Every structure is written in C-alpha cells, then in structure tokens.
Amino acid sequence: MGSGAEEGREEQLTWNLRPRTLDEYVGQSQAVESLGIAIDAARERGESLDHVLFHGPPGLGKATLAHIVAKEMGAEIVH
C-alpha cells in the first residue's frame, strides 16, 4: 500500500491527463452540448449555473464533467 504522498501524486497525475474543457471532452455529445448551452446561458445572465446532477456507473466521466463545469464557470470543486 502506498503512502499518502504517493497516492496524492498519482491522483494529481490522473487529473492532469483528463480533459479540462468541454471542447476537449470526447464522448457523450448530447450531454456535452446541453452542458455547453447551460453554461453559456448562465454566463450571459451573469449568474451561477443551476444545479446539475450526474449519475451512472463508474467510468462514465461524471467527475471529469463536474470538474470541467466548475472550470468553465470559474469555480473550484472542494473535495
């Protein structure tokens, strides 16, 4: 079992390899398109994005999309 520092570095590396914008995200085109529209509309209104709920089995990209939405809105996710 690795140390906490090793696990932290591994997790950081994993996040560094993931897409950071909706344009970089591959797959789930309908979800990406809907998110893009919602994000653009929120920006135009000068408001926060309404609540978004991602669900499904592991490996679909829910956490990646959550991080992308936060970045696109100029916010951060707190773990």
C-alpha positions in Angstrom: 0.0 0.0 0.0 1.4 3.4 -1.0 1.9 6.4 1.3 -0.5 9.3 1.3 2.0 11.5 -0.6 2.4 8.8 -3.3 -1.4 8.5 -3.7 -1.8 12.2 -3.9 0.8 12.5 -6.7 -0.9 9.6 -8.5 -4.3 11.3 -8.2 -2.8 14.6 -9.4 -1.3 12.9 -12.4 -4.6 11.2 -13.2 -6.4 14.6 -13.2 -3.7 16.2 -15.3 -4.4 13.6 -18.0 -8.2 14.3 -18.1 -9.8 16.9 -20.4 -10.1 20.4 -18.9 -12.7 21.9 -21.2 -15.9 20.8 -22.9 -14.1 21.1 -26.3 -11.5 18.5 -25.1 -14.1 16.1 -23.7 -14.7 13.1 -26.1 -18.0 11.2 -25.9 -21.5 11.8 -24.6 -22.1 14.5 -27.2 -25.6 15.2 -26.2 -24.7 15.8 -22.5 -21.7 17.9 -23.6 -23.9 20.0 -25.9 -26.6 20.5 -23.2 -23.9 21.5 -20.6 -22.4 23.9 -23.0 -25.7 25.6 -23.7 -26.5 25.8 -19.9 -23.0 27.2 -19.1 -23.2 29.8 -21.9 -26.7 30.9 -20.8 -25.6 31.2 -17.2 -22.6 33.3 -18.3 -24.8 35.6 -20.4 -27.1 36.1 -17.4 -24.1 36.7 -15.1 -25.4 34.0 -12.8 -24.3 30.7 -11.4 -25.2 27.6 -13.2 -28.3 25.9 -11.9 -27.8 22.6 -10.2 -26.5 19.7 -12.3 -26.8 16.1 -11.4 -24.6 13.4 -13.0 -25.4 9.8 -12.3 -24.5 6.4 -13.7 -22.0 3.6 -13.1 -18.3 4.2 -12.6 -16.2 5.2 -15.6 -18.6 7.4 -17.5 -16.8 10.6 -16.8 -19.1 12.1 -14.2 -16.3 13.5 -12.0 -14.4 14.8 -15.1 -17.5 16.6 -16.3 -18.1 18.1 -12.8 -14.5 19.5 -12.9 -15.0 20.8 -16.4 -18.2 22.6 -15.4 -16.5 24.2 -12.4 -13.6 25.3 -14.5 -15.8 26.7 -17.2 -17.8 28.7 -14.6 -14.6 30.0 -12.9 -15.2 28.0 -9.7 -13.4 25.2 -7.9 -14.6 21.9 -6.6 -14.0 21.2 -2.9 -13.3 17.5 -2.1 
